[in-house]
Amino acid sequence: MATYEVEHNIPNVQDVSGQSHPPRLPDLSTFFSALEQIDTRNVSNINAVPTPVSVAAPFRMLADALGILERELDNGSNLLEQMRQQLMGDAETPPKEVEGVGQDFLDGE
């Protein structure tokens, strides 16, 4: 009878030791949740604006995600580091309101 590992095509521990693991991808669900919280397009009170702290949070979250990618990929390029520094600079002086594209653009209409 075949073992569980053979039946489910799971490589042996000895086989995996020499291979590199795939890069870990950051979870951006918290980032998108923070963006939804500061979205002011469907707010009935036009004077209701998000606080600067809540506007700066997505910048920091995305910068942290880029930091994870930078450590995992480590390809010698400065692009991710430059993007991360730009985001952290933007987090220090957050905009008063968040600009973006409408849902119809995202839906492809």
C-alpha positions as CSV (number, residue, x, y, z in Angstrom):
1,M,0.0,0.0,0.0
2,A,1.3,3.5,-0.9
3,T,2.0,6.0,1.8
4,Y,0.0,9.3,2.2
5,E,2.9,11.3,0.8
6,V,3.1,9.2,-2.4
7,E,-0.7,9.2,-3.0
8,H,-0.9,13.0,-2.6
9,N,2.4,13.8,-4.4
10,I,4.0,15.4,-1.4
11,P,7.8,15.5,-1.8
12,N,10.1,13.9,0.8
13,V,11.8,16.0,3.4
14,Q,15.2,15.0,1.9
15,D,14.1,16.1,-1.6
16,V,13.0,19.6,-0.4
17,S,16.1,20.4,1.6
18,G,18.1,21.7,-1.4
19,Q,15.2,23.6,-3.0
20,S,14.4,27.2,-2.3
21,H,11.0,28.0,-1.0
22,P,8.6,30.2,-3.1
23,P,8.5,33.9,-2.0
24,R,6.1,34.7,0.7
25,L,3.5,37.1,-0.5
26,P,2.0,39.7,1.9
27,D,-1.6,39.6,2.8
28,L,-3.2,42.9,1.7
29,S,-6.7,42.3,3.1
30,T,-6.0,44.7,6.0
31,F,-4.8,47.3,3.5
32,F,-8.0,47.1,1.4
33,S,-10.1,47.2,4.6
34,A,-8.4,50.4,5.7
35,L,-9.0,51.9,2.2
36,E,-12.7,51.2,2.6
37,Q,-12.8,52.9,5.9
38,I,-11.4,56.1,4.6
39,D,-13.5,56.2,1.4
40,T,-15.7,59.3,1.6
41,R,-17.6,59.0,-1.7
42,N,-20.8,57.5,-0.2
43,V,-20.9,59.6,3.0
44,S,-24.1,61.7,3.5
45,N,-22.3,64.3,5.6
46,I,-19.9,66.2,3.2
47,N,-17.9,67.5,6.2
48,A,-17.1,64.0,7.4
49,V,-13.5,63.4,6.5
50,P,-11.2,60.7,7.8
51,T,-8.6,61.6,10.4
52,P,-5.0,62.0,9.3
53,V,-4.0,58.9,11.3
54,S,-6.6,56.7,9.4
55,V,-5.4,58.2,6.1
56,A,-1.7,57.5,6.9
57,A,-2.4,53.9,8.0
58,P,-2.8,52.4,4.4
59,F,0.4,54.1,3.3
60,R,2.2,52.4,6.2
61,M,0.5,49.0,5.5
62,L,1.5,49.1,1.9
63,A,5.1,50.1,2.8
64,D,5.3,47.1,5.1
65,A,4.0,44.8,2.4
66,L,6.7,46.2,0.0
67,G,9.3,45.6,2.8
68,I,8.2,41.9,2.9
69,L,8.5,41.6,-0.8
70,E,11.9,43.3,-0.8
71,R,13.3,40.9,1.8
72,E,11.8,37.8,0.1
73,L,12.9,38.7,-3.5
74,D,16.3,40.3,-2.7
75,N,17.1,40.9,-6.4
76,G,19.4,43.8,-5.9
77,S,17.0,46.4,-7.3
78,N,16.3,49.6,-5.4
79,L,12.9,50.0,-6.9
80,L,11.0,48.5,-4.0
81,E,13.1,50.4,-1.4
82,Q,12.4,53.7,-3.3
83,M,8.7,52.9,-3.4
84,R,8.7,52.1,0.3
85,Q,10.5,55.3,1.2
86,Q,8.0,57.3,-0.9
87,L,5.1,55.7,0.9
88,M,6.6,56.3,4.3
89,G,7.1,59.9,3.4
90,D,3.5,60.2,2.3
91,A,2.4,58.6,5.6
92,E,4.2,61.4,7.4
93,T,2.2,64.1,5.6
94,P,-1.1,62.4,4.6
95,P,-3.5,64.0,2.2
96,K,-6.7,65.5,3.5
97,E,-8.8,63.4,1.2
98,V,-8.2,60.3,-0.7
99,E,-8.4,60.4,-4.5
100,G,-9.1,57.3,-6.5
101,V,-11.0,55.8,-9.3
102,G,-14.7,55.1,-9.3
103,Q,-16.3,51.7,-9.1
104,D,-17.4,51.9,-12.7
105,F,-13.8,52.1,-13.8
106,L,-12.9,49.1,-11.7
107,D,-15.9,47.2,-13.1
108,G,-14.6,47.9,-16.7
109,E,-17.7,49.8,-17.8
